Amino acid sequence: MIYAKDPEDARYIQNLQNSQLICPECREPVIFINTLKRIYFRHTPNNPNTHNCPNYSDSKYAEQYQELRKSGRRSKRIYISKSGGTFGLFLGFPPLDEETVVVARNEHLVIQIINPNNAELKENKLLINQVISGETTFIRLMWIYDNYSLKYGECSVSDNIINIWDEELSGLPESGALFAYSKDYARGISDYGEITTDKYYYFATATEIPDSYNDFLEYEFAGKLEGRTFGYESKWTIYRVQFTKVTQNAHEFADLMRVELIEWHPPLTPLWPPHVQFGNRQIYRKPTTVLSLAQRSDESDYYQETDTQSCLPIPKNRINAGWLLSPSVKSSMHITSSSGQYESHLTCECPEEIFQYLPPEITLEYEKKPLENGDHFFLKEKPYLSFKSDSKCNIYHYSERQLKNIHWNEMSILEFFDLSKGDCICVRHGMDVVYQVGIPKRIQKVISNSVNNDEEIHKKLVLLGGTFMPTPVKTKYILSNLGNYPKVSSYLRQALQYGKIPQHAYDHLISEFF
């Protein structure tokens, strides 16, 4: 094992760059990066086996190790995970090999999770039968503390497991903590790990967010964190946050959270011509010369490579805004940087993975019954409205035609509890309204004695006529609550069957029955 900053001799560095380097956590290959600004290791790109590694960092252009910037940094193994409207706190234990797991199971190894007061909590035990070889093991924590210790039972492989899992683990301090933003298990940011202004994070806190944070922090409520704590009364809340800029107050907040805040800029920004961005691919309509901008402080060299042309440097021209690069795209081409932080694929051919646009598949259920687009439904006492889709959508919740809330669906199931009469749920996909259901504010269920009889109303509807319009949904509710009006009922059933009704006839229906 070696830290990236340790080697100083130039010959040793050259040997290191040519060596087969292995991550000590996931045992997958890593790359040594040596630049004037930063020296670090990173995982090899596009390796799915590294995504659950504790040292993995999800970045737009690279998966990298953060170098040790301050002494005493520890990798956190606490996670939060959302279920319904609440979060749970978990400890995550790195994968063990199959041989170790088999021996530990045969010897019935039990690991106790101890709180800072040396009190063993019966809810927090790790039985080796819960561990699956080669997979991360997550244990729910019912008690929230700022650190935990592990007490290993007698076992011939305990020392091997201690080397991987440790005996002292960071928890959730009362001052709060930042977590990576993930739809599954969100990992706590390591001590003095980098956070940037281009990403979302989860923020767990036992207090309200001060108004002074609005200067640098955008946040929205994500859910409550379930758990208990001895010694003080606290109610934990999880927010989704994003840093909008780097200020002195932002740095002070980052120091409190024991993280390092960095203002992120894309290493290479495409300027012209317009293109389609698909992952790390830029797709252009025809062969062209591409203009891209690198930051003024960017000291990296950039290279282009095609199937028929070896790696060639791309000239960098100095301008006031930074560096201007202008490679020509004729077919398929790769661009990489000397720092290893940037990789893109430029092409004039649309890849097969891009399909034509299809509207999302949406399911809205009330009382476990699906609702069709345009439906209205009546509120019951306890049941709630649930939503799911196969694509990311924006869900707008209106009350009395006023916008009440917006939900950004991450293809997970959403539940709406705070419904009332007169509400409307509108689903947008991009600029398109693709789904809409509502709750009628009032339907006159009993026809009053003042209305005319069945024969007279039916004759009036037939004579009024007028320009046809699509049959509104309200017609269905008038029909369902009409009572003993057989001729009018027959007229309305025909209007619903054919999907159209005369405008004047419909206006008369509303004046009489709704």
C-alpha positions as CSV (number, residue, x, y, z in Angstrom):
1,M,0.0,0.0,0.0
2,I,1.2,3.5,-0.8
3,Y,-0.4,7.0,-0.6
4,A,-0.3,9.0,-3.9
5,K,1.7,11.8,-2.3
6,D,4.4,9.6,-0.9
7,P,6.7,9.0,-3.9
8,E,9.2,11.9,-4.6
9,D,11.9,10.3,-6.8
10,A,11.1,10.9,-10.5
11,R,12.3,7.4,-11.5
12,Y,10.1,5.9,-8.8
13,I,7.1,7.9,-10.1
14,Q,7.7,6.6,-13.7
15,N,7.8,3.0,-12.4
16,L,4.6,3.6,-10.5
17,Q,2.8,4.9,-13.6
18,N,3.9,1.7,-15.5
19,S,2.9,-0.7,-12.7
20,Q,-0.3,-2.7,-12.3
21,L,-1.9,-0.8,-9.3
22,I,-4.7,-2.4,-7.3
23,C,-7.3,-0.7,-5.1
24,P,-6.9,-2.1,-1.5
25,E,-10.7,-2.1,-1.0
26,C,-12.3,-3.5,-4.2
27,R,-9.1,-5.1,-5.6
28,E,-9.8,-3.6,-9.0
29,P,-7.1,-1.7,-11.2
30,V,-6.4,2.0,-10.5
31,I,-4.4,4.7,-12.3
32,F,-1.7,6.9,-10.8
33,I,-2.3,10.6,-11.7
34,N,0.5,13.1,-11.2
35,T,-0.1,16.7,-12.1
36,L,1.2,20.0,-10.8
37,K,-2.0,20.6,-8.8
38,R,-3.0,17.2,-7.6
39,I,-1.5,13.8,-7.1
40,Y,-4.0,10.9,-6.6
41,F,-5.2,7.5,-7.7
42,R,-8.4,6.9,-9.6
43,H,-10.4,3.9,-10.7
44,T,-10.3,2.9,-14.3
45,P,-13.2,4.4,-16.3
46,N,-16.4,2.4,-17.0
47,N,-15.7,-0.4,-14.5
48,P,-19.0,-1.5,-12.9
49,N,-17.2,-3.5,-10.3
50,T,-15.9,-0.3,-8.6
51,H,-19.2,1.5,-8.0
52,N,-19.7,0.0,-4.5
53,C,-16.1,0.6,-3.5
54,P,-15.7,2.9,-0.4
55,N,-13.0,4.8,-2.3
56,Y,-15.2,5.3,-5.4
57,S,-16.1,8.9,-6.2
58,D,-18.8,9.5,-8.8
59,S,-17.5,12.4,-11.0
60,K,-18.6,13.5,-14.5
61,Y,-15.2,12.7,-16.1
62,A,-13.4,10.3,-13.8
63,E,-13.7,7.9,-10.9
64,Q,-10.9,8.9,-8.6
65,Y,-9.4,8.6,-5.1
66,Q,-9.2,11.7,-3.1
67,E,-5.7,12.2,-1.8
68,L,-5.1,12.7,1.9
69,R,-5.3,16.4,2.4
70,K,-5.3,16.6,6.1
71,S,-4.0,14.2,8.8
72,G,-6.5,12.1,10.6
73,R,-8.9,11.7,7.6
74,R,-11.2,8.7,7.9
75,S,-13.4,7.0,5.4
76,K,-17.0,7.0,6.7
77,R,-19.0,3.8,6.4
78,I,-22.3,5.3,7.4
79,Y,-25.2,5.4,4.9
80,I,-28.7,6.6,4.7
81,S,-31.4,5.0,2.6
82,K,-35.0,6.2,2.0
83,S,-38.0,4.0,2.3
84,G,-41.4,5.7,1.8
85,G,-41.2,9.1,3.3
86,T,-38.5,8.4,5.9
87,F,-34.7,7.6,6.0
88,G,-32.9,5.0,8.0
89,L,-29.2,5.1,9.2
90,F,-27.0,2.2,8.3
91,L,-23.4,0.9,8.7
92,G,-21.9,-0.5,5.5
93,F,-19.3,-3.3,5.7
94,P,-17.1,-3.9,2.6
95,P,-17.2,-7.2,0.8
96,L,-15.4,-10.3,2.2
97,D,-14.1,-13.2,0.2
98,E,-16.0,-16.5,0.2
99,E,-13.4,-18.4,2.1
100,T,-13.5,-16.0,5.0
101,V,-17.3,-15.9,5.1
102,V,-17.5,-19.8,5.1
103,V,-15.0,-20.1,8.0
104,A,-16.7,-17.3,10.0
105,R,-20.1,-19.0,9.5
106,N,-18.8,-22.4,10.6
107,E,-17.4,-20.8,13.8
108,H,-20.6,-18.8,14.4
109,L,-18.9,-15.4,14.5
110,V,-21.0,-12.6,16.1
111,I,-19.9,-8.9,15.9
112,Q,-21.4,-6.5,18.5
113,I,-21.9,-2.8,17.6
114,I,-21.1,-0.7,20.7
115,N,-22.0,2.9,21.4
116,P,-19.6,5.5,22.9
117,N,-20.9,4.7,26.4
118,N,-19.7,1.1,26.0
119,A,-23.3,0.0,26.1
120,E,-24.1,-3.0,24.0
121,L,-27.3,-2.5,22.0
122,K,-29.2,-5.7,21.4
123,E,-30.7,-4.2,18.2
124,N,-27.2,-3.6,16.8
125,K,-25.6,-7.0,16.2
126,L,-24.0,-8.3,13.1
127,L,-24.5,-12.0,12.6
128,I,-22.2,-13.6,10.0
129,N,-25.2,-15.3,8.4
130,Q,-26.3,-11.9,7.3
131,V,-23.1,-11.5,5.2
132,I,-23.0,-12.6,1.5
133,S,-19.5,-13.0,0.1
134,G,-18.5,-10.4,-2.5
135,E,-21.3,-8.0,-1.5
136,T,-21.5,-5.0,0.8
137,T,-23.4,-5.7,4.0
138,F,-25.7,-3.0,5.4
139,I,-26.9,-3.0,9.1
140,R,-29.7,-0.7,10.2
141,L,-28.8,1.5,13.2
142,M,-31.7,2.1,15.6
143,W,-29.5,4.3,17.8
144,I,-27.7,7.4,16.4
145,Y,-24.2,8.3,17.8
146,D,-21.2,10.1,16.5
147,N,-19.0,7.0,16.6
148,Y,-19.3,3.2,17.1
149,S,-16.9,0.4,17.9
150,L,-17.0,-3.2,16.9
151,K,-16.4,-6.1,19.3
152,Y,-15.5,-9.3,17.5
153,G,-16.3,-12.7,18.9
154,E,-13.6,-15.4,19.0
155,C,-12.9,-16.7,15.5
156,S,-9.9,-17.8,13.6
157,V,-10.5,-15.2,10.8
158,S,-11.4,-12.3,13.1
159,D,-8.1,-10.6,12.5
160,N,-8.6,-10.8,8.7
161,I,-12.0,-9.3,9.0
162,I,-10.7,-6.5,11.4
163,N,-8.2,-5.5,8.7
164,I,-11.0,-4.9,6.3
165,W,-13.8,-3.7,8.6
166,D,-11.8,-1.9,11.4
167,E,-12.8,-1.7,15.1
168,E,-13.7,2.0,15.3
169,L,-16.2,3.5,12.9
170,S,-17.4,7.1,12.4
171,G,-21.1,7.8,13.1
172,L,-23.4,10.8,12.7
173,P,-22.3,13.8,14.8
174,E,-24.8,16.1,16.4
175,S,-23.5,18.9,14.2
176,G,-24.8,17.0,11.1
177,A,-23.2,15.3,8.1
178,L,-23.2,15.4,4.3
179,F,-23.9,12.3,2.2
180,A,-23.5,11.5,-1.5
181,Y,-26.8,11.9,-3.3
182,S,-28.0,8.4,-4.3
183,K,-31.4,6.7,-4.9
184,D,-30.2,3.6,-3.0
185,Y,-27.7,3.7,-0.1
186,A,-26.2,7.2,0.1
187,R,-22.7,7.1,1.7
188,G,-21.4,9.7,4.2
189,I,-18.7,12.0,2.7
190,S,-15.3,11.0,4.1
191,D,-13.5,13.4,6.5
192,Y,-12.0,16.2,4.4
193,G,-13.3,14.6,1.2
194,E,-14.1,17.0,-1.7
195,I,-17.6,18.3,-2.4
196,T,-18.3,20.5,-5.4
197,T,-20.8,23.1,-6.6
198,D,-22.1,20.9,-9.5
199,K,-23.7,18.1,-7.4
200,Y,-26.6,17.4,-5.1
201,Y,-25.9,16.1,-1.6
202,Y,-28.0,14.9,1.3
203,F,-27.6,16.9,4.5
204,A,-28.6,15.2,7.8
205,T,-29.1,17.7,10.7
206,A,-30.7,17.7,14.1
207,T,-31.4,21.4,13.9
208,E,-33.1,23.9,11.5
209,I,-31.0,25.3,8.7
210,P,-30.1,28.9,9.5
211,D,-31.3,31.7,7.1
212,S,-27.7,32.7,6.7
213,Y,-27.1,29.5,4.7
214,N,-29.4,30.8,1.9
215,D,-26.5,32.8,0.6
216,F,-24.6,29.7,-0.6
217,L,-27.0,26.8,-0.2
218,E,-30.1,25.7,-1.9
219,Y,-32.1,23.0,-0.1
220,E,-35.4,21.2,0.0
221,F,-36.9,18.8,2.5
222,A,-36.3,15.1,1.7
223,G,-37.6,13.3,4.7
224,K,-37.2,12.5,8.4
225,L,-34.3,10.3,9.7
226,E,-35.6,7.6,12.1
227,G,-33.5,6.8,15.1
228,R,-33.0,7.5,18.8
229,T,-30.2,9.0,20.8
230,F,-29.3,8.9,24.5
231,G,-28.3,12.2,26.3
232,Y,-30.2,14.7,24.3
233,E,-33.5,15.1,22.5
234,S,-33.2,15.5,18.7
235,K,-35.3,15.1,15.7
236,W,-33.2,14.4,12.6
237,T,-34.1,15.8,9.2
238,I,-32.7,15.0,5.8
239,Y,-32.5,17.8,3.1
240,R,-31.3,17.6,-0.5
241,V,-28.8,20.4,-0.8
242,Q,-26.6,22.0,-3.5
243,F,-23.9,24.6,-3.0
244,T,-24.6,27.6,-5.3
245,K,-21.3,29.4,-4.8
246,V,-18.1,29.3,-2.7
247,T,-18.1,32.0,0.0
248,Q,-16.5,32.5,3.3
249,N,-19.7,31.3,5.1
250,A,-19.7,28.3,2.7
251,H,-16.1,27.4,3.7
252,E,-17.0,27.7,7.4
253,F,-20.0,25.4,6.9
254,A,-17.8,22.9,5.0
255,D,-15.2,23.0,7.8
256,L,-18.0,22.2,10.3
257,M,-19.0,19.2,8.2
258,R,-15.3,18.2,7.9
259,V,-15.3,18.4,4.1
260,E,-13.5,20.5,1.5
261,L,-15.7,22.6,-0.8
262,I,-14.4,23.1,-4.3
263,E,-15.9,25.3,-7.0
264,W,-16.2,22.9,-9.9
265,H,-15.7,23.8,-13.6
266,P,-15.9,21.3,-16.5
267,P,-12.4,20.7,-17.7
268,L,-13.5,21.2,-21.3
269,T,-16.7,23.0,-22.3
270,P,-18.0,22.5,-25.9
271,L,-18.9,25.9,-27.3
272,W,-19.9,25.4,-31.0
273,P,-21.6,24.0,-33.0
274,P,-24.8,22.7,-31.3
275,H,-24.7,19.0,-30.6
276,V,-26.5,16.2,-28.7
277,Q,-24.8,15.1,-25.4
278,F,-25.2,11.4,-24.7
279,G,-23.2,10.3,-21.7
280,N,-19.6,11.3,-22.5
281,R,-20.5,11.4,-26.2
282,Q,-21.0,14.5,-28.3
283,I,-23.0,13.8,-31.4
284,Y,-22.8,16.3,-34.3
285,R,-25.0,16.5,-37.4
286,K,-22.2,16.5,-39.9
287,P,-18.3,16.7,-40.1
288,T,-17.3,20.0,-38.5
289,T,-14.7,21.9,-36.5
290,V,-15.5,21.9,-32.8
291,L,-14.7,24.9,-30.6
292,S,-14.2,24.0,-26.9
293,L,-13.0,26.1,-23.9
294,A,-10.6,25.1,-21.1
295,Q,-10.3,27.1,-17.9
296,R,-7.5,29.7,-17.7
297,S,-5.9,27.8,-14.9
298,D,-6.1,24.4,-16.8
299,E,-2.5,23.1,-17.3
300,S,-3.5,19.8,-18.9
301,D,-2.6,18.8,-22.4
302,Y,-5.4,17.4,-24.6
303,Y,-5.1,14.7,-27.2
304,Q,-7.3,13.4,-30.1
305,E,-7.3,9.9,-31.5
306,T,-9.2,8.1,-34.2
307,D,-9.4,4.6,-35.5
308,T,-6.9,5.4,-38.2
309,Q,-4.8,8.1,-36.4
310,S,-2.7,7.7,-33.3
311,C,-2.8,10.0,-30.4
312,L,-2.0,13.7,-31.4
313,P,-1.9,16.8,-29.2
314,I,-4.6,19.4,-29.7
315,P,-3.2,23.0,-29.9
316,K,-4.4,25.3,-27.1
317,N,-4.8,29.0,-28.1
318,R,-4.7,31.5,-25.3
319,I,-7.7,33.9,-25.1
320,N,-9.1,36.2,-22.4
321,A,-11.6,33.6,-21.1
322,G,-9.0,30.7,-21.0
323,W,-7.8,28.3,-23.7
324,L,-9.5,27.7,-27.0
325,L,-9.3,24.2,-28.6
326,S,-10.6,23.5,-32.1
327,P,-10.3,19.9,-33.2
328,S,-12.0,18.7,-36.5
329,V,-14.6,15.9,-36.3
330,K,-14.8,13.9,-39.5
331,S,-15.9,10.5,-38.2
332,S,-15.4,9.1,-34.7
333,M,-12.8,10.6,-32.4
334,H,-11.7,10.4,-28.8
335,I,-10.4,13.3,-26.7
336,T,-8.5,12.7,-23.5
337,S,-6.5,14.9,-21.1
338,S,-3.0,14.3,-19.7
339,S,-4.4,14.7,-16.1
340,G,-6.8,11.7,-16.7
341,Q,-9.8,13.8,-15.6
342,Y,-11.4,14.2,-19.0
343,E,-12.5,11.8,-21.7
344,S,-15.1,12.3,-24.4
345,H,-16.2,10.7,-27.7
346,L,-17.1,12.9,-30.6
347,T,-19.0,11.5,-33.5
348,C,-21.2,12.4,-36.5
349,E,-23.1,9.1,-36.3
350,C,-26.1,8.6,-34.0
351,P,-25.4,5.5,-31.8
352,E,-27.9,2.6,-31.7
353,E,-28.6,3.2,-28.0
354,I,-30.5,6.4,-28.8
355,F,-34.1,5.6,-29.6
356,Q,-37.0,7.8,-30.8
357,Y,-38.8,9.7,-28.1
358,L,-41.5,7.7,-26.2
359,P,-43.7,9.2,-23.6
360,P,-43.2,7.8,-20.1
361,E,-45.3,4.9,-18.8
362,I,-47.1,6.4,-15.8
363,T,-49.2,4.7,-13.1
364,L,-51.3,6.6,-10.6
365,E,-53.2,4.5,-8.1
366,Y,-55.8,5.5,-5.5
367,E,-57.0,2.8,-3.1
368,K,-54.7,0.5,-5.1
369,K,-56.8,1.1,-8.2
370,P,-55.2,2.6,-11.3
371,L,-56.5,6.0,-12.6
372,E,-56.7,6.8,-16.3
373,N,-55.5,10.1,-17.7
374,G,-58.2,12.7,-17.2
375,D,-60.0,10.8,-14.4
376,H,-61.5,12.4,-11.3
377,F,-61.8,10.5,-8.0
378,F,-63.5,11.0,-4.6
379,L,-61.4,11.2,-1.4
380,K,-61.8,8.5,1.2
381,E,-60.5,8.8,4.8
382,K,-57.1,7.1,4.8
383,P,-56.1,5.9,1.3
384,Y,-53.4,7.8,-0.5
385,L,-52.5,8.5,-4.1
386,S,-49.3,6.7,-5.3
387,F,-47.3,7.5,-8.4
388,K,-44.6,5.7,-10.4
389,S,-43.1,6.0,-13.9
390,D,-40.4,4.5,-16.0
391,S,-38.9,8.0,-16.7
392,K,-38.0,11.1,-14.7
393,C,-41.0,13.4,-14.5
394,N,-42.1,16.6,-12.8
395,I,-45.3,16.2,-10.8
396,Y,-47.2,19.4,-10.1
397,H,-49.7,19.4,-7.2
398,Y,-52.4,22.2,-7.6
399,S,-54.9,23.2,-5.0
400,E,-57.8,25.5,-6.0
401,R,-55.8,26.1,-9.2
402,Q,-52.9,27.4,-7.2
403,L,-49.5,25.6,-7.3
404,K,-49.1,23.8,-4.0
405,N,-45.9,21.7,-4.5
406,I,-43.6,20.3,-7.1
407,H,-42.1,16.8,-6.9
408,W,-39.1,15.7,-9.1
409,N,-39.6,11.9,-9.6
410,E,-36.4,9.9,-9.7
411,M,-38.3,6.9,-11.1
412,S,-39.1,5.8,-7.6
413,I,-42.6,5.5,-6.1
414,L,-44.1,8.7,-4.7
415,E,-47.0,8.9,-2.3
416,F,-49.3,11.9,-1.8
417,F,-51.0,12.1,1.6
418,D,-52.0,15.8,1.8
419,L,-54.9,15.7,-0.7
420,S,-58.0,17.7,-0.5
421,K,-61.1,18.5,-2.5
422,G,-60.4,20.7,-5.6
423,D,-56.8,19.3,-5.9
424,C,-55.3,18.4,-9.3
425,I,-52.2,16.3,-10.0
426,C,-50.5,17.3,-13.3
427,V,-47.5,15.3,-14.6
428,R,-45.0,16.9,-17.0
429,H,-42.3,15.2,-19.1
430,G,-40.1,17.9,-20.4
431,M,-42.6,20.6,-21.7
432,D,-45.4,18.1,-22.3
433,V,-48.3,17.5,-20.0
434,V,-48.6,13.8,-20.2
435,Y,-51.0,12.9,-17.3
436,Q,-53.6,14.7,-15.2
437,V,-56.1,13.6,-12.6
438,G,-58.2,15.6,-10.2
439,I,-60.5,15.6,-7.1
440,P,-63.8,17.3,-7.7
441,K,-64.5,20.0,-5.2
442,R,-68.3,19.4,-5.1
443,I,-70.7,17.2,-6.9
444,Q,-74.4,17.6,-6.3
445,K,-75.2,14.0,-5.4
446,V,-79.0,14.5,-4.8
447,I,-81.0,16.2,-7.5
448,S,-83.1,19.0,-5.9
449,N,-86.9,19.1,-6.3
450,S,-86.5,22.3,-8.4
451,V,-85.2,20.6,-11.5
452,N,-87.6,19.8,-14.3
453,N,-88.8,16.3,-15.0
454,D,-87.1,13.7,-17.2
455,E,-89.2,14.2,-20.3
456,E,-88.8,18.0,-20.3
457,I,-85.1,18.0,-19.7
458,H,-84.5,15.4,-22.4
459,K,-86.5,17.4,-25.0
460,K,-84.6,20.6,-24.1
461,L,-81.2,18.8,-24.6
462,V,-82.3,17.5,-28.0
463,L,-83.6,20.9,-29.2
464,L,-80.6,23.0,-28.0
465,G,-78.1,21.2,-30.2
466,G,-75.3,23.5,-31.2
467,T,-71.6,22.9,-32.1
468,F,-70.3,19.6,-30.8
469,M,-67.4,19.5,-28.2
470,P,-65.5,16.6,-26.7
471,T,-67.6,15.1,-23.8
472,P,-66.1,16.5,-20.6
473,V,-65.4,14.3,-17.6
474,K,-68.0,16.1,-15.5
475,T,-70.7,14.4,-17.7
476,K,-69.7,11.1,-16.2
477,Y,-70.3,12.4,-12.6
478,I,-73.6,13.9,-13.5
479,L,-74.7,10.6,-14.9
480,S,-73.5,8.6,-11.9
481,N,-75.5,10.9,-9.5
482,L,-78.6,11.5,-11.7
483,G,-81.1,9.3,-10.0
484,N,-84.4,8.4,-11.8
485,Y,-84.0,10.2,-15.1
486,P,-83.9,7.3,-17.7
487,K,-84.1,9.4,-20.9
488,V,-81.5,12.0,-19.7
489,S,-79.3,9.1,-18.6
490,S,-79.6,7.4,-22.0
491,Y,-78.7,10.8,-23.7
492,L,-75.6,11.1,-21.5
493,R,-74.5,7.5,-22.1
494,Q,-74.6,8.2,-25.8
495,A,-72.5,11.4,-25.4
496,L,-69.9,9.4,-23.4
497,Q,-69.9,6.5,-25.9
498,Y,-69.4,8.8,-28.9
499,G,-67.1,11.2,-27.1
500,K,-68.9,14.4,-28.1
501,I,-71.9,16.5,-26.9
502,P,-73.5,19.8,-28.2
503,Q,-72.0,22.8,-26.4
504,H,-75.4,24.4,-25.6
505,A,-76.8,21.0,-24.3
506,Y,-73.8,20.6,-22.0
507,D,-74.2,24.2,-20.6
508,H,-77.8,23.4,-19.8
509,L,-76.8,20.2,-18.0
510,I,-74.3,22.1,-15.8
511,S,-76.9,24.7,-14.9
512,E,-79.4,22.1,-13.9
513,F,-77.4,19.3,-12.2
514,F,-73.8,20.4,-11.3
